[in-house]
């Protein structure tokens, strides 16, 4: 008994020295450190950058260029020219190399570019899809944080039940040993009680390992060090009973994201088809030419032009692109329909799982009370010499099992209620008391 008290005292002292962490603080840490949300945010940033790049469909492109020129050619060497001497004669002169510079500013303004406009529409729907995916991922993250937060609590409840069972087994062994020394029971009772004490110690070790595993999983989710032993300040909440009517909800974000991806695929098909149309651009250029050698030359000029480009045949490349875009569109339609059916199935199962878990939890509470009463009766009968050690140990094991079932069913009800609200597109923490969420 002293060893058990020391273990329990060490457990509570070490917990008191650790930092405290509420569910709300855990949610804030997950918002900052969860890699799942960081990936979704990076994908949204990538889609936004793609959408920004498609602005070239209607914005001008302005460029400046400068060329330093030095050139020579046989065409400007040994050129016959008349001399001014008397008598006049023909001489040969080299006019190279030529030195100079050419500078210019050019503006290209798209006038009509059908595939570029469709590409921008496709990118716009892509941004919307990633935004909705992030919102759905955030809801899932809130559910996962609460699930892991209370997983630590339920594992701690398992450990508490294991320690209570060990203490009961130790007490049974002390009774059996005292009765054996007085010659009231056979040695077999003391041996059985001692074996149950050893089994109880093994259960305590297993329960402690379960607590450590739950803490490591929780710390990893929040991006904390697994060595940090934070004290969870929010107690295991009392689950709420199942709703009798379906909750009011908006369409789920993951389904909206699928629909936005389908619209993006449709815009991609329109973009591929628009490639058959001509593109029209307005070109404006101002240019300056400076010549140094062999002539001192300066000239400038400007140009305005309307440029039309029409690809009539590109070696079946456009037909292949259209076929690929049509296949992606059909695939997106199928994925939306599959997602819609999955949502209906999940919603129907969610309320069924919630009700089943609720009634199982209620029944397990009654079973735990009955097992506790049975243990009191079995211990009294053994002390009075009317019972045997086998019945006492079996009753103790039954109470230990009922305690495990009660805490786990409570956890299952809590998860089922949060999952129900999540599947209907609401905040999963709606199932928790307002002061916690």
DAJO-V36235 format. One record per pair of residues at least 24 apart in sequence whose ideal C-beta (glycine too) atoms are under 6 Angstrom apart, sorted by the first residue. I is the first residue (numbers start at 0). J is the second residue. If there is no record, write none. Layout:
BEGIN
i: <I/I>
j: <J/J>
END
This chain:
BEGIN
i: <3/14/17/17/17/18/19/19/20/20/21/21/22/22/22/25/25/26/28/29/29/29/32/32/33/36/36/39/39/39/42/43/43/43/46/46/46/47/49/50/50/50/53/53/53/56/56/56/56/59/59/60/61/62/63/64/65/66/67/68/69/69/70/71/71/94/98/98/99/99/99/100/101/102/103/103/104/105/106/107/107/108/109/110/110/111/112/113/113/114/114/114/117/117/117/117/118/120/121/121/121/121/124/124/124/125/127/128/128/128/131/131/131/132/134/135/135/141/141/142/142/142/147/147/147/150/151/151/151/151/152/153/153/154/154/154/155/156/157/158/158/158/160/160/160/161/161/161/162/164/164/165/165/167/168/168/168/169/171/172/175/188/191/195/233/236/236/238/238/238/239/240/241/241/241/246/248/248/248/249/251/251/254/254/257/257/257/258/260/261/261/264/264/264/265/267/268/268/268/271/271/271/274/277/277/278/279/280/281/282/345/346/349/349/349/352/353/353/353/356/356/356/357/359/360/360/360/363/363/363/364/366/367/367/367/370/370/370/371/374>
j: <166/230/228/229/230/229/230/232/229/231/232/233/148/233/435/144/148/144/221/140/144/221/221/222/140/136/140/132/133/136/129/129/130/133/125/126/129/126/122/122/123/126/118/119/122/112/115/116/119/106/108/107/106/105/104/103/102/101/100/99/96/98/97/95/96/293/291/292/289/290/291/289/288/287/284/286/285/284/283/280/282/281/280/279/281/279/278/273/276/270/273/274/266/269/270/273/270/266/263/266/267/270/259/262/263/263/259/256/259/260/252/255/256/256/252/252/253/427/428/417/421/427/216/217/220/213/213/214/217/231/235/406/410/209/210/213/210/406/206/206/207/210/399/402/403/202/203/206/203/199/399/199/203/395/195/196/199/196/391/196/388/388/388/392/435/431/432/412/413/416/416/357/353/354/357/423/423/424/425/424/342/424/338/342/334/335/338/335/331/331/335/327/328/331/328/324/324/325/328/320/321/324/317/307/309/308/307/306/305/306/422/422/418/419/422/415/415/416/419/411/412/415/412/408/408/409/412/404/405/408/405/401/401/402/405/397/398/401/398/398>
END
